Amino acid sequence: MTTTTAARAADTGPTAPAGWTRHPHRVRWATLALLVATGVLYVVDLSASGYANSFYAAAVQAGSQSWKAWFFGSLDAQSFITVDKPPASLWVGGLAARLFGFSSWTLLVPQALEGVGAVWLLTATVRRWHGPVAGLVAGAALALTPAAALIFRFDNPDALLVLLMTAAAYCTVRATEVASWKWLAWAGVAIGFAFLTKMLQGFLVLPGLALVHLWAAPTGLGKRVLHLLGAGVAVVVSAGWWVLAVTLWPGEKPYTGGSTDGTVMDLVLGYNGLGRIFGSDGGGGGGMSGGTPGSSFGGTATWQRLFSSEMGNEISWLLPAALLALVLGVVARGRAPRTDRARASLVLWGGWLVVSGLTFSYMEGTVHPYYTVALAPAVAALAAGGGQVLWAQRHHVLGRLGLATVLASAGTWAFVLLHRNGTWVWAGWVLMLASVALATGFVVTPVRLRRLAIVLVLSGTVVGLGGTASYAVATAATPHTGSIPTVGPSGAAAGSATGGGFGGFGGTRGTTGGTTDGTRQAFPGGTGTAPGGDATAPATTGGSGGGFGGEGASTNTELVQLLQDAGTRWAAAVSGSQSAASYELASSTAVMAMGGWSDDPTPTLAQFQQYVADGEVHYLVSGGGLGGGRGGDSDATKIQEWVAANYTELTVGGTTVHDLTQPLSSGTTATS
C-alpha cells in the first residue's frame, strides 16, 4: 500500500459493514429505492395544491409567454415589475412550462425533482466520508423532514436553493479529498447560482464549506488559500453576470420588485440583505420585524426560535440529535490527523447548521418558518454522520453513551412536539418509550454481541425517524396554497401559542386566508381560482397557512372575459402583486401590479397617466391586496383616486372596474 493510499484509508474514519463492501450493487439498489420512495412522496397527488403560491406561479406563466419576462423574473409577460427575488428558480419552471405547457404539474413537478436531486446528492456526499449506511440514513432523514416535504411540493425558490447548496457541499467534499481547485470552483459556481435563487441566503453555507477545505485538504496552507480565492472568483462570476446584465440592460426593463430605486443592488443590500437581518432599518424595503410568537413570521428572535412554534414543527425533529452528534462526534475524533475525513464532515455540516441556524434564530426582519428547509441537509447529515462516528467508537463508553444520548433525544423531542401540537399524542409516547429502551440497550449490550447491536441500530434508526416521518407524510398528504405554507396534518396547532398578525398571518394551523376550518379562501369576497383559468371553481381545501388574507382579489368569469378582450399591453392595473397574479393566472393576460409586493414606488401617478395616454392599460380594477394599496398616501391610492374622478366606472360580476378608454365628460358622473 502506498503512503497516499494508507493515509486516505486512515482518514476515512468509520467504515461500512463488510456486506456492503463486498456487494456494492446493494448500495446502488438501496439508493435507487430511496430515490423512488422520495419521488413518490413528493409527487403523488401533487396537483391538489393547484398553483400553490400564485405569486411565483404567475411569474412562471409570464416566463412561458415572454423570454424577456423569463430572464428578468417578471411578474407579468409585459415586464412591468419583477418578483422580489432573483429569477433562477423561475427559469426552471418557465422552461418546463414552455416544453410541456403551463399547468399545476409543470409548475410543481420541477420542485419535486429538485427534492429528489437534493436527497441523492446528500446521500452521495455523506457516503463518501461516512459509508453507505450513513449516506442512506442521511438521505432518508432529509426526505422525511417536514419542511422538505412541504417545500419540495411547493413553488417557492427554496427548493432550488437547497439543491444548489447541497451540490456545493458535494463538490467541496470532492475537492477536500484530493485538494482539487477544480471541484472547489464548481462549489463556487453552485453557490453563485444559489445567490441567483435567493440572494444572500445562499451565502450562509459559505463559512462551513470554506473552513473544511482550509482545514482538512491534504496540501499546504498556501495552496489551500489559493483554492479558496479561486472558488471566491467562481462565486462572484456565477452570481454577478446576471446582476451586471440587468444593470447594463440597454432598453426598457422591469422595475426590480422589493427595491426602493428599481436596482438589483438595492434589493441585494436592502430588502433581501440587511433588511432581513436587522428589520426595517436594515435597508430599502426592509420589511417587518420578527412578529409575534407563533406567527408565520417565525416568532421572537431568540435561540429558542428553531424549537418553538411552526419552526419547531418544520425543522427541529432531529435538531437536538444533530447537535449532540456534532459535539460528541468531534470529541470522539479529537486526536485524529488534520485531514481526518470524519471530523472534516462534522466541521462542514456543523458550520452550515450553526451559521444558518443562528441567522434564522436572531434575524429581526421578515422570516418565514419554511426558510428552515435550508437547514435540513445539515441536520440530516449530522444526525447520520455523527451517529456513524459514535458507532465506530462503540467499543468505548463514549461511543455507546453517545449513541444512547442521540437516540433518546430524538425520541424524547418527538414526544414533546407531538404532545405540544395535540397530534398523535399516543405516537409520541410510543416513540419516547421505545427510544429510551433502545438507548438503554446500547449502553448495557456487550460489544461482542454484534448482531444484537446491529438490530438495536436499525431499530433506533426507525424510531429516531418516526416523529419526523409522520409529520412529513401528513404534510405531503395535505394540499398547500398561499404565501406562507405550514406543515403537518390539517388542523394541527401551530406550537404552544397562536400568533396574531393580519390576514392569514398566525392563527392556528390549518388556517388559510382567515378561515378556521382548514379550507382555503383564496380570494376574499369571491371564489378561488383553480388551475386552468376557471375563475369560479371552488377554492382548494387543505391545511396550508395562508398569506396576507388570501392570494389576491376576487375573480369571476365576466371579469376574466373582460381582461381577455382588453387588447392592450396590460389588460388592467390593480394594487398589489398578489391581486395581479390572481388575475393573470385566471385570464392569461398581463396585469400591472401597482406597488408590487410591498409598497414599491412604481408607477407614480405621472407615469401611470402616461401609460393611459399611450393606450397601454385598458382597465383599473379597484381594491387589491398588498403593495401600493396599503397607505392612504401611496402612489397606488393616488392613481385609484385620479381614475375614479376621471374615468367611467363599471361593475363586472360584483367587482368595480374603471374603463381607462372611456373618460368622463365634464359635468357627468360615473355609471355602472
N, C-alpha and C positions, 0 to 999 in steps of 0.2 A: 504493500500500500504506500503510495506516495505521501509526502508530507502534507500537500494540499488536501488530498483525499482524506487523510487521517484527521486533519483539522476540521474539515467540514463535518465529518462523522461525529467528532467530539462536540461540535457546536449545534448539532441538530436538536439535542435535548431529548424529550420523550419520544419514544419510538412507537410504531404501530404494532398491533398484535401480529404474531407470526403468520396467521392465516391470511391476513390482508396482504402481507408482503409476498407470500408465495403465490397468491391468486389475485393479481391486480385487476382482473376483469370484475371481481366482486366490487371493487371501488367504483368502477365505471357504471355498473348496473345500479348500484346503490345511489350514486349521484343522479343518474337518469331518473330513477324512481322518485327521488326528492324533487327534482325539477318538474316532473309531470304532476306530482301532487300539488306543488306550488301553483302551477299553471291552472289546475282545476279549481283550487281555492280562490284564485284571483279572477277567473274568467266566468265561471258558472253564474248565470242569471245577471250578467254584468249590465245589460241594457235596462234593468229595472230602475236604475238611477237616472235614466233619461240623459239629459245633457249635464247632470251633476252640477258643476259650477258654471252657471250661464255666462259669467263674465269672461272666463277663458274660452268657453265654448264658442262664443260669438267671435272672438279673435281668431280661433281656428277656422271658423266658417269664412271669415273675411280673408284669411290667408289662402283658402282654397279658391277664392274668387279673384284675387289680385296678388301678383308677385311682389309688388311694392308693399302692400299690407303685410304679406308674409315676411318680408325682410325686416321691416320695422317692428313687427308685432303690434300692428294697429288693431284697434277695436272694431273698426268699420272698413269696408272694402274701399272706400274713398280716402282713407288715411287722414282723417281729421285729428285723431288723438290715439296714442298707444295705450296699452295696458301699463300698469305701474311696475312692471318687471321687464327685464331683457327677454328676448324672444326665443331662446334656444329650445325650450320645451314646446313652444308653438310651432317651430319649424318641423318638429317630428309629427305633430298632429296635422299640420297643414299638408305635409307631403302624403300622409296616409289618406287624408280626405280627397286630395287630387287623384290619387291612384284608385281609390275604391268608392269615392263618393262620400259626402258629408253625412254622418249619421251618429247615433249614440255609440254604435260598435266601433266605427273608425276613430271616434274621439277617445274612447276608453280602453280599447284593446292595447294600443301602444303603451299605456300606463302599466297594464298588467304584464306585458312583455318586458318592460324595464324592471319590474319587480323580479321576474324570473331571472333576468340577467344579473341583477344585484345578488340574488341568492347564489347563483352559480359562481360569480366572482369571489364572493366571501368564502364559499366552500373551498375553492381552489387556493385562496390566499392563506387561510388557516391551515389547510392540509400541508402546505409546503414546510411549515415550521413546527407543526404540532401533530402531524399524522392524519390519516384519512378519517378516523373515528371522530376526532375533534372537529375536523372540517365539516363532516356531515351534521354533527350536533350544532355547530355554529350556523350553518345554512338553515337548518330546521328552526332554530331559535329566531333567526331573522324573519323567516317566512311566517312564523306564528306570533310575531309581535303585533299587538292590536293596531298600533299606529301604522305599521306596514300594510296590514290587511285593509286598512282604511284608505291610505294614500295611493296604493297601487291599484285601486279600483276607482280612482277619482282623478279629475283632470286639473290638478294643481301642478306647479313646476317642481314640487318636492320629489316626485317620483324620479325624474331625470337627474335631479341633484344628487340623490342617494346613489344612483347607478354610477355617476361620474366620480363621486368621491370614493366609492368602493373600488372603481377601476384605478384611481390614483394610488390607493393603498396596495393593490396587487402589483402595480408597476414599481412601487417603492420597495416592496419585498424582493422582487426580482433584481432590482438594482443593488440592494444591500447585500444580497447573497454573493455577488461576484464583483462588487464595486463598479457597476456599469453606469456610465454617464448617459448612455442612450436610453436605458429603461427609466432613469430618473427624469430625463427630459420628457418622456411620454407621460410620466406622472404629472409634470408641469402642464402639459397640454390638457390633460383631463381636468385639472384644477382651473385652468383658464376657461374651459367651456362650462365648468360649474359656475364660474362667475357670470357667464353669459346666460345662465339659467336663473340664478337668484342672487346675483351680485355678491356682496361681501360675506354672506353666509357660507359661500363656497370656500372662503379662505380660512374658516375656523379650524379645519383639519391640518393646515399647513405646519403648525408647530410640532405636532406629533410625527408627521412624515419627515420633516427636516431633521428632527432630533435623532430618529432611529438611524438614518443614514450617516449623520455626522458622528454618531457614537459607535455604530456596530459594523460599518462597511469594512471589509478586510483590505485596507490600503492605508497609505499615510494620511496624516491630517491635512496636508496641503491639497492633495487630490480630492479628499472628501469635501473640502471647502469649495474647490473649483467646480465639482459636480453640482453642488447646491446653487452656485452662481449661475451655472448653465441652465439648471431647472428653473431658476427665477426668471431668466430671459424667456424661456418657453412659456411660462405663465403670462408674462406681460404681452408677448406677441399673440398668443392664442386668445387672450381676453381683450387685448387692445385694438385688434384690427377692426372689430365691429364698431367700437366706440369712435375710432378715428374716421371710419367710413360715414357714420351718421353725422359727426361733427363737420366734415368737409363736404357733405352732400350738396351738389351744386344747385339743385332745383327745389321745388316745393316739397316740404317734408312734414310729417305729422308732429303735433306738439307731444313732447315726452311726458306721458302721464305720471303724476306724482311729483313733478319738479315745480319749482317756483318761477323758472325762467325758460322752460322748454328745452333745456340741455341735458344730455345724459350725465355729465359730471355732477350737476346739481343733484340728480337723482341718486348717484353713487354715494356722494358725501352727505346728503341730507336725508331724505325720506327713507332710503334703503341703506343708510350708513349710520352717521352719528345720531340721526333721529330715532333709529331703532334702539340704540344703546341708551341714550340719555333722555328720550322723550321729546316733547315738542320743542324744547330749547336746543336740541341737538342739530338742527339744520332745517332746511326747507322742507315743508310738509312733514315735519317730524312725527305727526300722529299723536295718539293719545297715550296717556300713561298706563301703567300696568293693569289697572282695572281692579274690580273688587274680588275678594276671594271667591273662588268657584265660578268666576265669569269666564267667558270664552276668550278673554284676553290673557288668561294664564294665571290670574291671581296676584297677590302681593309679591314684590321682588324680595325673595329670601332663599336661603339654601334649601328650604323645605318645599319649594315650588314644584320640583320634579316629582315629589312623592305625594302631593296633595291634589285634590280636585281632579279635573279632567286630565291634566298632565300625568298624574299618577296612574290613571286608567290606561293611558296610551303607551307609556314607556317604562314604568317603574317595576313591572312584574319581576324581572330578573336583575334589576339595577342593584339591589343590596348584594346579591350573589356575585355580580360582576365586580363590584368594588372590593369585596372581600377576596375574591380570586386574584385581583390585581395586586393587592398588598401582600397576601400570603405567597403568591407566586414569585414576586420579586424577592421576598425574603428567602424562599426556597432556592432560588438561583443566585443568591447574593455573591458567592465566591466563584462563579463561572467566569471564563475569559471574556474580554471586552466584546468579542464577536459572537458570543453565545446567542443563538437564534431564538431560543425560548424566551429569554429575557428581552431581547430586541422586540419580539412580538408584543410583549406586555407593555413595553415603552410606547410602541406605535399606537396601539389601541387605547392605552391609558391616556396618552397625550390627546388623542381625538376626543375621548369621553370627558376628560377633566376640563379642557378648554371650552368645548362646546357646551357642556353641562353648566359650567359656571356662568357662561354668557347668557344662556337661556334663563338661569335662575335669577340673575340680577339685572337684566336689561329692563329699562324703565319705559321704553317706547312700546309700540304695538307688538305684541307677541301672542301667537295663537298656539294652542296645545299641539296641533298637528305638526308644528315645526320640529317637535321632538323625534319625528321619524329619522332625522339626521343622526340621532344617537344610536339607533337600532343596530347598525353593523358593529359598532364598538362594543355595545353591551353584549351582543351575541358572541363576538369573538373572545371577549374577556372571560365570559362565563364558561365557554367551551375550552379555550386555550389554557386559561388559568387552572381549570379543573384537570386538564391533561397533565400539566406540570405537577400538580399535587398528587395525581395518580402515580406518576413516575417516582414520587417520594413516599409511596405507601409503606415502605419498609421502615420508615421513621415515624415517630409520633407526630411530628409536624404535618406530614402528608396526610395521615389518617384523620387527625383532628381538623385539618384544613378542609378536607373533603366533607367531613361531617358538618362543619360550620356552614360551608357554602350551600349544601343541600338543605339543611334545616332553615336557613334564611330564606331560600326560595319558597319553601312550603309555608313557612310562617307568614311571609309577606303576602302570599296569595290569599291566605286566610283573612288577613287584615283588609285587603282590597275588596274581596267578595263580601265580607261582612259589612264593611263600610257602605257599600253600594246596595246592600239588600238583595244581591243577585246570587242565587245558588249558594246560600249560606252553608247548606249541608255539604256541598262540594269543598268549601273552604275548610271545614272540619276534617274531611277525609284527607285532603292534601297535607294539612298541617300534621296530623297524627301519623300519616304514612311517612312523611319526610323525617320526622323526629325518630321514628322506629328505624328507618333505614340508616339515618345518621349514627344512631347507636350501634347498628350492625357494623358500620365502617370502623368504629373505634374498638369493638371487642372481638371482631373476627380475626382469627390467627392469619398471619400473612401467608402461611403455607397453603391455606385453602383457597387456591387461586380461582377455581370455578365459582365458588360461593361469592368471592369478591367481585367477579365479573357480573354475576346475577345482581348483586347489590348496585353496581354501577348502572346497569341497564335499567333496573327498576327506579333508581334515583333519577336518571335522566327523564324517564316518563313522568315521574311525579313532579320533578322540577319544572317541566314544560307544561304541566297540566293546567295551571291557572292561566297563563298567557295564551295557551292554545284555545281554551274555552272562550275567552273574550275575543280572540281573533276570528274564530269560526262564527261567533254571533255577529261580529262586525261585518264579515263578508256576506252574511245571510240577510243583512238589513240594507235596503236602498238608502242612498245618501244624496242629498241635494243641498244647495245653499252655499254660503260663503265660508261657514265655519263648521265643517262636519265633525261629528263626535263618534266615539267607539262604543262597542257593547251592544246588547240587545235593546230593542225599543222599550223605553220607559225606565231604564236603569238610572239611578240617581247620579248626578254629577258630583261625586265626592261627598264630603260631610257637610258641605254648605252649598246653598244655591246662590247664584250670582244675581246682581242687579243689571244695570246697563239699560240699553234701549233696544227696541225691536226684538230681534232674536238673540241678542247677546245675553248669556247667562241663562237663568231659569233652570228647570230640571232637564235631565237627559231625556231625549225623545221630544224635545220642544223645537219646533221649527216655525219661524215666522210668527211667533207669539201664540201659537196653539199649544195645548197641553195634552192632547190625546195621541201624540205620536204621528199625526198626519201633517203633511206639508201644505201650507197655504202659500203657494209660490208667488201669487200676485195679489196684494191686499186690495180688497174691493172688487176682485174679479176671480176668474178661474185660472188654473195653471196652464202653462204652455207645454205640451207634450212634444217629443221628438217628431220630426216630420212636418212641423208647422201647423198642427191642429191646435189652434189657439183656444178652443173651447173644451178641450179634453179635460177630464178630471185631474186634479193635482196628484202627484205621485205620493204614495204613502211611504213612511219609513221613520227610522229613529234618528235621523240626522239632525244636528243642530243647525238652525237657520242662521242667516246673517242679515243684519240691517232690516229686520222685519220682513223678510222675503226677498225676492230676486227681481224687483222692478215694478213697473206699472201694470195695470190690468190690460189685457188684450182681448179682442173679440173678432169674429170673422169679418164684420163690417169694416173695422179699423184696419185689419190686415189687408183686405182688398183695396182699401183706400191707399195704403202705403205702396202696394204693388203697382197701382195705376198712376203713381205720382209723376214719373217720367223726368225727375230732376236728379242732380248729382247726389244730394241727400234727400231721401223721401220725406224726412221730418227731422226736427230737432226736439230734444227732450232734456230735462235736467237730470244729470247723473248717468254714469256708465252702466249701472245695474239696469236702469229702465231702458236705456238704449239697447243693451244686449238682449233684453227680452223681446223688444220689437224686431230686432234683426233676426233672431232665431225663428220668430213666428212668420216673418214676411220675406226673409232672404233679401232684404234691401239694406242700403247703407243709411244709418241714422246717426245724426250728430249728437254726441254726448256733451252737452254744455256743462262745464265744470268738472268733467272727468270723474274720477273715483272719489276724490276728496278735495273739493274746493280749488281745483286747478284754475288759474286765472285765464281761462280761454273758453269761448271767444269773448272779447269785450263787446260792449254794445255797438261801438262803431264798426267793429269787424263783422258782427252779425248783420248790421244794416247793409253793409256792402255785399255780403252773401245774398241777402234778399234782393237787393237792387240788381245783382247779376243773374237772378233767377236760378240759384243753385240749391235753394231749400224751398220745398213746397208747403209743408205744414209745420206748425209748432203744436206739440201735444202738451197740454197743461199738466201740472203736477210733476211727478217723478220721484226718484229715490234720493240717494246721497249725491254728492257732487256739488255743483254750484247752487243748488236749491236750499242749502242748509241755513244760510244767513240772509236776513232781510235786505242787506245792502250788497249782496253778491251780484256778480255780473249776470248770472242766470236769472235772478229775480228781476233785475232791471230790464233784461230782454223781454221777459214774460209780461211785465207791466207795459212796455212800449208796444208789444204786439197786441195786447188786449185793447189798447187805446186806438189802434190804427188798422186792424185787420178783422175781417169777418169771422165771427165765432160760429162753429158748428158743434152739434152733439152727435157723435158717432158711436152707436152701441153703448151709450151711457158715459162716454169719455168726451171731455171738452177738447176741441181741436180748433186751431185758427188757420185759415187758408191764407197763406202769405202771397198768393197771386191775386187776392181779392181785397184791395184796400177799402176802408170805409170812406164813403163820400162825406164831404163836410156837412155836419149837422145831422147825420144819420146815426143810428145805433146798431149794435151788433144783433144779428138774428140767429136763431137756431135752425 
